[in-house]
Amino acid sequence: MHLRDAFRNALHSIASHKLRSFLTLTGIVIGVLAVVTMFSSVYALKTLIKTNMEGMGWNNTILITPTSGQQQTSLRRLLRFRKSQEDIKALNYADYQAVRNTIPHKSVIGTVERQMPYSIRNKTVQISLRGVSPEFFTDKNYYIMRGRMFNLWEEENASPVMVLGYYFAEEQFSRTNPVGKWLTFGGKRFLVIGVLDKDVLNKNKGMDFNRWQRESDLKGVYVPLKYASRYLTVDNSISYITIKAREDSDFAEIKRQVRQLLLARHSMFKNFQFMDIGEMMLNITKEINENMRKWNITLFAIASISLLVGGIGLFSTLLISIQEKMLEIGIRKSIGATEKDIFFYFIFEAITLAIVGALMGILLASLALLGMQAAFKIPMPLPVQGVALGILFSVLIGFISGLYPALKASSLDPIKAIYYYE
């Protein structure tokens, strides 16, 4: 028997017993629905966490900060290089430029943080003013709502231009467009060239991703890094440097190169320290993935019970089908059908039933995911892996359930089968 004929006969058998086929499929449909929904929801949650953690800009990142404790290195003690601590400059703009131009990286961001007085309605408040390099906004996924970002020319020339955070602009200017206005902070005037938009990571996502820190960022104001280091600090110092590696495996080498570079620039004084934020984020991600994996196994075990119940129902239906098709089996064998043909006839009926049940389960799972997406405001795609998993296990259950009935039908004596009802 050709496979096409076996498949066609299987569909005909299913269509001839609609109610029985539907009841048989119920267990498989529920099992596939559970498996696909479970896999898709966990996959969507992992993707959401990974995407938004990367969107915060801390993945693969090393933070370089100044430190007050200067420990002499062994080389310094060996050379007896005596220079007072006051002669060694703190982390500064030149260090940022050296790191940027020397160390292989995905991005390097320098930052100056200052609390500056700002007069509002006859009272003075402290506002967070930050000097940043232009990559800060793209790295943190902050976008412009009005105006523009400051450009490379304004950074290199230390221009007194400013980009306002969304919440600062909303509080101080309400519906008025502040772009083009001059604002005074700590006695220094800045031209407003842009306003940041709302936080895209925590907008209608149903989950919080470092919300407090990002809200703090959007309450501040931003000026070019070179301007801040030159006019708002002593000796062009900066608060910290963040360097992002291209890959996780680059961490150790980048730290080694940065340490050597800064030690050479600071006369072997280690007046800086590292924070492996990227490694911390990587460990958090690994822990989340491990917990998700355990949860996946638990849910899959629960969902498999429904598939097993569906397989038992399919097994029973096929045994009943043999009794109904005794005459047909006997005639087929008497006119030349082999045991292999009869085997494929029944095994294809089982697999076809399982596939139909899987497709119905996948359809219901897609509708369930759409409902969950609307309810929780979280993207819930239907991944190919989930669909493939549901179909694979359905086919496996169909094959196992149909194996014994197919073997039993194929081994029947044609004479006994023809005269079974007499």
Secondary structure as the mmCIF struct_conf table of DSSP 4:
data_model
#
loop_
_struct_conf.conf_type_id
_struct_conf.id
_struct_conf.beg_label_comp_id
_struct_conf.beg_label_asym_id
_struct_conf.beg_label_seq_id
_struct_conf.end_label_comp_id
_struct_conf.end_label_asym_id
_struct_conf.end_label_seq_id
HELX_RH_AL_P HELX_RH_AL_P1 LEU A 3 SER A 16
TURN_TY1_P TURN_TY1_P1 HIS A 17 HIS A 17
HELX_RH_AL_P HELX_RH_AL_P2 LYS A 18 GLY A 55
TURN_TY1_P TURN_TY1_P2 MET A 56 GLY A 57
TURN_TY1_P TURN_TY1_P3 ASN A 59 ASN A 60
STRN STRN1 THR A 61 PRO A 66
BEND BEND1 SER A 68 SER A 68
HELX_LH_PP_P HELX_LH_PP_P1 GLN A 71 GLN A 71
STRN STRN2 GLN A 72 GLN A 72
HELX_LH_PP_P HELX_LH_PP_P2 THR A 73 THR A 73
HELX_RH_AL_P HELX_RH_AL_P3 SER A 74 LEU A 79
TURN_TY1_P TURN_TY1_P4 ARG A 80 ARG A 80
HELX_RH_3T_P HELX_RH_3T_P1 GLN A 85 ASP A 87
BEND BEND2 ILE A 88 ILE A 88
BEND BEND3 LEU A 91 LEU A 91
STRN STRN3 ASN A 92 ASN A 92
HELX_RH_AL_P HELX_RH_AL_P4 TYR A 93 THR A 102
BEND BEND4 ILE A 103 ILE A 103
BEND BEND5 LYS A 106 LYS A 106
STRN STRN4 SER A 107 ILE A 120
TURN_TY1_P TURN_TY1_P5 ARG A 121 ASN A 122
STRN STRN5 LYS A 123 VAL A 132
TURN_TY1_P TURN_TY1_P6 PRO A 134 PRO A 134
HELX_RH_AL_P HELX_RH_AL_P5 GLU A 135 LYS A 140
TURN_TY1_P TURN_TY1_P7 ASN A 141 ASN A 141
STRN STRN6 ILE A 144 GLY A 147
HELX_RH_AL_P HELX_RH_AL_P6 LEU A 152 GLU A 156
TURN_TY1_P TURN_TY1_P8 ASN A 157 ALA A 158
STRN STRN7 VAL A 161 LEU A 164
HELX_RH_AL_P HELX_RH_AL_P7 TYR A 166 PHE A 173
TURN_TY1_P TURN_TY1_P9 SER A 174 ARG A 175
BEND BEND6 THR A 176 THR A 176
TURN_TY1_P TURN_TY1_P10 VAL A 179 GLY A 180
STRN STRN8 TRP A 182 PHE A 185
TURN_TY1_P TURN_TY1_P11 GLY A 186 GLY A 187
STRN STRN9 LYS A 188 LEU A 196
BEND BEND7 VAL A 200 VAL A 200
TURN_TY1_P TURN_TY1_P12 LEU A 201 ASN A 202
BEND BEND8 LYS A 203 ASN A 204
BEND BEND9 GLY A 206 MET A 207
BEND BEND10 PHE A 209 ASN A 210
HELX_RH_AL_P HELX_RH_AL_P8 ARG A 211 LYS A 219
BEND BEND11 GLY A 220 GLY A 220
STRN STRN10 VAL A 221 PRO A 224
HELX_RH_AL_P HELX_RH_AL_P9 LEU A 225 TYR A 231
BEND BEND12 LEU A 232 VAL A 234
TURN_TY1_P TURN_TY1_P13 ASP A 235 ASN A 236
STRN STRN11 SER A 237 SER A 237
BEND BEND13 SER A 239 SER A 239
STRN STRN12 TYR A 240 LYS A 244
BEND BEND14 ARG A 246 GLU A 247
HELX_RH_3T_P HELX_RH_3T_P2 ASP A 248 ASP A 250
HELX_RH_AL_P HELX_RH_AL_P10 PHE A 251 ARG A 265
TURN_TY1_P TURN_TY1_P14 HIS A 266 MET A 268
STRN STRN13 PHE A 269 PHE A 269
STRN STRN14 PHE A 272 MET A 275
HELX_RH_AL_P HELX_RH_AL_P11 ILE A 277 GLU A 324
TURN_TY1_P TURN_TY1_P15 LYS A 325 LYS A 325
HELX_RH_AL_P HELX_RH_AL_P12 MET A 326 SER A 334
TURN_TY1_P TURN_TY1_P16 ILE A 335 GLY A 336
HELX_RH_AL_P HELX_RH_AL_P13 GLU A 339 PHE A 376
HELX_RH_AL_P HELX_RH_AL_P14 VAL A 384 SER A 410
TURN_TY1_P TURN_TY1_P17 SER A 411 SER A 411
HELX_RH_AL_P HELX_RH_AL_P15 PRO A 414 ILE A 418
TURN_TY1_P TURN_TY1_P18 TYR A 419 TYR A 421
#
